[in-house]
Amino acid sequence: MTESQQMPDSGRSPLRRGGGEPGSRGRTTIADGVVEKIAGLAARDVVGVHAMGSGLARTLGAVRERVPGGGRAAVTRGVKAEVGEVQTALDLEIVVDYGVSIAEVARAVRENVIAAVERMTSLEVVEVNIAVSDVKLPDEEDEEEHAEPRIH
């Protein structure tokens, strides 16, 4: 076939069908709650983190966990995320075990949370703020263990 005998051009090149790579067609959004769950689980994995959230939040969470369907919030307790299109920022509230270096635990929590969130979401973690709300003493009982459910 000579150049003059080629089929008429329809205006589209067969190599560019659909506008790019299939994996890049469309948009992915990630809810704040997804990032909060990932961060909460990653923070709990760090040695020296006894619990997440303030004492009141943990007590209320323990009661909620005893109600059918109420345990979902336990993973995100003590975690707040703000998620944008390409970045996220996190605030964590933790309780540390007595005797650990708070600075080392905070550093390890930041590293673990950033690694997990960035790996799973591809979002850039711009900051992880950590508030240590309590220290768990060795002889202290957990408030959660004795929180009496309101519903039987």
Secondary structure by P-SEA (a helix, b strand, c coil): cccccccccccccccccccccccccbbbbbcaaaaaaaaaaaaaacccccccccaaaaaaaaaaaaccccccccccccbbbbbcccbbbbbbbbcccccccaaaaaaaaaaaaaaaaaaaccccccbbbbbbcccccccccccccccccccc
